[in-house]
Amino acid sequence: MTGPDVPDLAVLHPRLPSPVQEVNDDRLTRRGVRLLVKRDDLIHPDLIGNKWRKLAPHLTAAAGRPILTFGGAYSNHLRATAAAGRLLGLTTIGVVRGQELSDRPLNPSLARCAADGMRLHFVDRSTYRHKTDPETLTAVLRAAGAEDAYVVPEGGSSPLAVRGCRALGGELHGRADVVALACGTGGTLAGLAAGLAPGQRALGFPVLKGGFLDSDIRSLQEAAFGGPRGDWQLDDRFHFDGYARTTPELHSFADDFESRHGLPVERLYVAKMLYGLIALVQEGAFPRGTTLAAVITGRPFP
């Protein structure tokens, strides 16, 4: 698609492919396991990590129309969409879960969205749960004054985004036996697995509890590619009681990892993935000689 209304994403100068660096951690090396980190957090200072990979196809497809999308009060996806709107001169509307938040001061995440020009529209949690129902979506668009908007799903996950994330797997061909990442809506894992080479495996660590993500990823691959692609699996044990939930143990782990390796560790996604990956190594889940790659999908905020 070309034309004057289609934003030129090249003007944002994304760093692609993102760099890969080795991390020497004695918890892994003494078990004969090598760890690489795929620094998707360095793709762009505002459109970080998988947010670039999932949003970029939507930004092009929107062709200059207002963009409406969905998220919770701490949504990385909402912040990235708002930043894209500011950088590219696009109108953005964020539908936020929780009508009760409309009367409260904005938290730092939503305040950043608003500062970047995103118009926030709060809905009750029942409406939010049914946001993909055609009648509910139509009513939300009407109430938000955005009936002409291009709609991006929660987290950016869609067949278009899944195909965009396939490049992440391609960038890791021959680099690792197992590629790990944290999962929210599953779109990045669905695309990553499709892009990996035969013999490579993707390992996802869901940050939400509930055990629903397996079927969601299968559905995304079916919609994007016509069927399952790649070798992937999920480990549901490391969500730390759900999305946006953390514990002192997780913060202590992240602080320690940062001091060991000089890498910023985002707590809601990346820390859970790294914690789970090291726990699996200590459980003996990977044979000696295995090379792991951990995808760093975000940075701490604020």
C-alpha positions, 0 to 999 in steps of 0.5 A: 500500500502506498500513497500520501496518507500512508506513514513512512515508518522508515523516518523513525529509523528502527534498529533492525535486526535488533542486536544479540548479545551473550550473557555469562551467568554462572547459574547457567554456565555451570550447567553447560547452558549458554544464554543470549539476549535478543535486544528488541528493547533497542529497536526504537526508544518509544516503540519498544520491542515487540510493540514495533513488530506488532504495531508497524503493520497496523500503522501502515494498514491504517493509511492515515486514519485515526487508530483506536485500540484497547488496553488496561491502565498499565498497558505497554501497548497503549503507550506505544500506540500513543507514541506512534501517533505523536511521532507520525502525526496520527490521531489515537484513541485508547479504550481503557478497561475500568470505568471507575478510573475515569474519575481518578488521577491518571497513573504514569502510564496513562498520563504518558498516553495523554501527553502523547496526544491519545484520547482516553475512553474508559469503559466498564469491565463487562463492556471491555470483556465483550469488546470483540463482539461486533455489536459491542465494538460498534457501540464503543466506537460510537461512544468514543466518537471514532466510527471511522477509526482503524481498530487495532486489537488489544496488545496489537495481536492480529493475523497482520501483527503475527505475520509481522513478528515472523521476522523475529524468528528469522533474525534468530536462525542458527543462533539458539536452540530455544528462544524464550519470551514473555507472552501477553496476548500471544501474537509475538510467540505465534509469529516468532515460532513461525519464523524459526528454523527447523530444529529451533523451539519457541518457549513462552512464559504467560504473564496472565493466569488462566491457561487460555493462551494455548488456544489463542496462539493456535487461533492466531496462527490459523488466521495468519498462516492457515494452520499451525507453524513451528515448534512452541510450548508454554510454561504457565508457572511464572505469572506471579499471580497475574498481569501487572502483579509482582512480588518482592521475590520477583523484584529481588531477582530483577535487581540481582539480574540487573546488577550482574549483567548491567541490563535493565529488566522490565518487571511485568513481562521480562523479569517473569520470563528470565526468572522462569528460564533460569528456574528451568535451567536449574531444574535440568530442563535443558541438556548441556550444550543448549543455547538459549535466547531470551527476547527482551521485549521491553524496558522498565517504565517509568 
